[in-house]
Amino acid sequence: MFMVNHLNGFGVGGSDPSVTVSFQASYTDSSSATTYTFSGASIGTAAADRKVVVGVVGTRAAAGTHTVATMTVGGIAATLVKQQNVSHSDRQTAEIWQAAVPTGTTANIVVTFDAGMRGAGIGVYAVYGAASAAYDTDGSNADPMSASIDVPAGGILIGVGVNANGGTFAWTNLTEKYDELYEALAPGNHTGASDAFAYAQTGLTITCDPSAVGSDNAMALASWGLA
């Protein structure tokens, strides 16, 4: 049986080394576009080891691809960590991206999709002391969305969820940070959650349960260990 032992906010106290995570803010844009610029987004306290992690979602009404092509944070190119798509009628995507951004407390976050969208949303986290690559990733399209993931001792876990059926979300084994509408036609709702874990987690089950029943669901998860 796994042990869930997590601490909210910045992570593990005391002298033991640990990765820290701080949720900054969520942002939405319900316009129809291919590129979305979230100007002056909060990215946390500047530090040489800061990683800005962005959970991003979007909805496309037409057939075809519907994923993020590129992202920049303060002009610095971000890289994809985990992508979870919905192939059903509303063609949504839930993704996690990261960028090493050592300076500044705010930045323009520019998200460019590979096709025209009808709305997008992001959740922004400042992460300190993490390895350059994620430790583990997983995702789900079920209802409720559920996946198992490993987290190293002193590590962190970030999740992003999306659906096209309205309502709210309930997370299990991860602390919700935001839960809101980002586009009204579907309607598209997005959510994010994160925690720092004092002890290693093996096969930790994370669920993200939308209150509205439907098949347009996607959840992406990623964990990081110490650098």
N, C-alpha and C positions, 0 to 999 in steps of 0.2 A: 504494500500500500504506500502510495506516495504521501509526502508531508507537504502541505501548503503553508509556508511561513514567509509572509511578505510584509513589507513596510511601505506605506504610502509616501508620496513626496520624493525626497532626495535619496532615500535608500537606507542602507544599513548604518546604524550608529556605531560608536566605539572606534577602536583602532584597526579593525580588520579592513583590508582594502575592498572596495566594492565599486561597481559602476553606479552612477547616479542618474536619475531621470527626473525632469521637471516639465510637466505639461504647461504650455504657454497659452495657446488660444486656438479656437476654431474659426474658420472663415467660409463663407458661401458666396456663390455667384450664380444666379438663376437665369442669366442671359444665354442666348444661343451663340456659340463661338467655338473656335478650334483652340485658341490660346487664351488662357485666363491669367491675369496679373493680380496677385493679392499684394497690394502696395503697403509698405510699412508694417509688415507682419512681425510680431514679437518672436525673437529667437533666443532669448535668455541672456545670461551673463556671459560676456566674452571670456574665452580661455583657449589656451593653445591646444587643448585636447577636446574641444567641444565638437560634437557631431550634431547637426540638426536633422532630426528624423521627421518626415512628413507622411502622414496617412492621407491619401487622396482618393476621391471617388468621382465618378461622372456617369451620366446617362446619355445614351444615343438612341434616337427613335428609328433611324433607318438601318437597313441591313448592312453587314460588313463589320470590320474591326472597330474596336472601341476602347483602346488602351492608351496610356500615356506614352508619348514618343520621347519627350525630353522634359527635364525640369532643371531650373536654376534657382539657387538661393543666394541673393546678393551678387548675382553674376557668376557664381561658382557652380559648375555642373554637378548635379546630383546623379546618383546611380540607383538602379532598381534593386530592391532587396527581395520583395515578394509581390506577386500579382495573382489575383483571383478574379476570374471573369464570370459573368452571367451570360449564357447563350440564349436565354429565353427572350420574350418579346421586347423587353425594355433595354436589353443589352448593356448592363451596367458593369463597372469594374471597381474593385477595391484593391488598392496598391499601397505599398510602403517603400519610400525612397529615403536616401540618406546623402548628406554632404558634409564634408569637413569645412567648417566656417569659424575660424579662430577669432575674428574681430567683429565688432558691432553688436548692438542689442536689438536692432530691427533690420529688416531686409525685405526687398521685393522678391516674392516667390512667384516665379513664372512657370506655369504648367501648360505644355503644348500636347494636345492629343493628336492621334494619327487620323482623326476624322472629326467632322463637326459634331458638337455636343449640344445638349439643351440645358446644361447646368453642371456645376462642379462644386466640390467642397473639400477643404483640407483641415487637418488637425496637426498642430506643430508641437514638437517636443525638443527640449535641449538635453543632450546626453553627454556625460563626462566620464572619461576614463575607460571607454569601451574599446574593444578590439576593432580593427578596421572592417572586418567582415562579420556578418551575423553568425551566431552559434547554431541556430536552428530556425526553420520556417515551416509553416503549415497553413492550410486554408480549408474552407468548406463552403458549399452551396446548399446545404440541407436546411430544413426548417424543423427545429432550431439549428442554427449553424453550430457545429461542434468539431473540434480537432484536438489532437494530442501533440504536445511539444515539450522539448527538454530545455531547461534553463540551468546554467552552471551556478555554483555557489557564488554569491555576491553579484549575480547578474540581474538583468532586467528583461521585461517582456512588454511589447507594445502590440496592440491589436486595433484593426479598423474594420467596421462593418457597414453594409449598405443594403437597402431594399427599396422596392418600388411599390409598396403597398400601404404606406402611411404608418402612423402609430409610433411607438417608442420601442426601445430595446432593453433587455435585461441581461447583464453579463454575470457569469459564474466563474469564480476563481481569478477574476481580474477586475480592478476598480474602474468604473466608468468615469470618463472625464468630460465628455460632451455627447449630446443626443439631440439632433435638430433636423429640420427640413432644409434641403438645399435646392430643390426644384419642385414646382407645384404640379406639373402636368401628370407625372406618374402616379402619385407623388413620390419623389425620391427623398429618403431620409438617410442620414449617415450618423455614425457613432464611433467613438474611440475610447480605448481603455489602456491603462498601463500600471505596472507595479515593479518594485525592486524586491528581490528575493534573497534572504539571508542564507538559505540552504539550497543545495542542488535539488532540482525537480526533474524526475524522469517520467515521461509520459503524462505530464500534467494536462488534464482535460479542461479546455476552455470552451464555454458555450456563450453564444450571443443570440438571444431569443427575441425575434421581433413580435410585437403584440398583434400585428396584422398577419394573418395566414397568407402565404403565397409562395411562388417558386422563384421570384426575382431577388435572390439573396446571395450575398458574397461576404466572406470574412477572410482577412489576411492576418497572419500572426508572424512575429519575428522576435527572437531573443538574442541578446548580446552578452558576452562575458568580458572579463577584464582584458585590457590591452597587455 
